[in-house]
Amino acid sequence: MSDLLRLATAGSVDDGKSTLVGRLLYDTKSVLADTLDAVHRASADRGLATPDLSLLVDGLRSEREQGITIDVAYRYFATPKRSFVLADTPGHVQYTRNTVTGASTAQLAVLLVDARKGVIEQTRRHAAVLALLGVPRLVLAVNKIDLVDYDEVTFSRIAKEFTAHATALGYTEDSVVEIPVSALAGDNVVEKSANTPWYSGPTLLEHLENVPVEPDPHDAPFRFPVQYVIRPRTAEHLDYRGYAGLVAAGTVKPGDEVVVLPSGRRSTVTKIDTADGELAEAAAGQSVTLLLADDIDISRGDLISVTGNEPTVTDELDATLCWLAEKPLRAGARVLVKHGTRTVQAMVTELRDRFDEQNLSSVDSPASLELNEIGRVALRLAEPVPLDDYSFSRRTGSFLVIDVSDGSTLAAGLVGAPLPLLENGVESCTGGSAATPDNHALVSPGP
């Protein structure tokens, strides 16, 4: 059975992300005949001699009319070697929140650049977001290589510049691969191109098929956010009390001692139920119902953890935020924090620093965090919450910041300081406002 790779695409608008994804689907014969016929008809209506493969991905009417990606488009395809779940994310600055969503579970990201433009502001912004989210591997796809006459010097210059930037964000050189491609013509996407004899590396598909995949953290300490308490109260299940949810990390089996947080009450797992029957063991990514030996008070929002290596229970939170709202964040703001299945009231007590992903520096004590900016903040929670550091567990170290008034998402939050520059304070400077043109561009409209 082939394994699964979760990947995301990112890049600036018009870099050809949707066309690249469409090319992968088309060349791997992952497109249904009627869908392909519809793309051929739509392309012919536009006067195109060849099918516009981006239409295989851009499903919203507004996306097709504007020729851009707005929503995150998820696509599934498979080869004999591996199965893939791909998130095609938007390129516009105002849709960075969708890029965060699409990349949050990715094991690899394909970051596109236009060979004519090279590494630009949005490239650096997306690289910083991917590093912040802990995406372990990057592919730099230098697209439209045909429009620079397949020039090796151009490709090498772009690859060298990006690798230096990615390394500064914490990536190692062996976790970043650069590939010259033409999504429109198909060069080095699925088939090796005769137009780039100077390139000896793999095609994009070859790399995706063979890159090592980091599995779900089955060997990590067990974490289980409770979603629902099941009490049938029927004659057949008179005393049944089960705790339903998704195993976020680790494994669990009957006989394991567990602790319920934040209360700290301990018990032992007696049974693991699913819709398909009882299990001898449950692992990360599985939805199950746990039964415990003791009748203790457990409700939605509680976390069931392995004993001896449980998360920290605290009402003080130091976190890194990717701010996703038009309204800026300032100290003193009252928000909701949604961590796992628990939502609590919180207040932002301090803005500690803001990361400048363009210059790879940080600004101490900024006055605010604006749209798409990344910064480290301190939060005071209304009640204690069990938390893991994001570097320890992506699933239990992340949370959402929500607007109290309308329930909209304000920020993606990560417990701790995942970015090396924020963690180590490299090239830090004081001051509460952006002073350079690059800094100002971070908050300009339109990921």
Protein Blocks (a to p, Z undefined) as FASTA:
>chain_A
ZZddddddeddehilmmmmmmmmmmmnopacfklmmmmmmmmmmnopabdcfklmmmmbf
klmmnopafbdcddddddfkbccddddddfbfklmmmmmmmmmmpcbdcddddfklopaf
klmmmmmmmmmnopabdcdddehklmnoopaklmmmmmmmmmmmmmmnopafklpccddd
dfknopaklmccfklmmbcbdcfklmmmmgccddddfkbccddddfbdcdfkpaklmmgc
cdddddfbdcddehiacdddfklpacddfbdcdfkbccfbdcehiacddddfbdcdddeh
iacddehiaccddfbdcdddddfbfbdcdehiacdddehjbccddddfbdfbdcdfklop
adehifbdcehiacddddddfbdcddddfklomklmgccdddfklopafbdcdehjfblk
lmnopaiaedjbdfbfklmmmmggcZZ
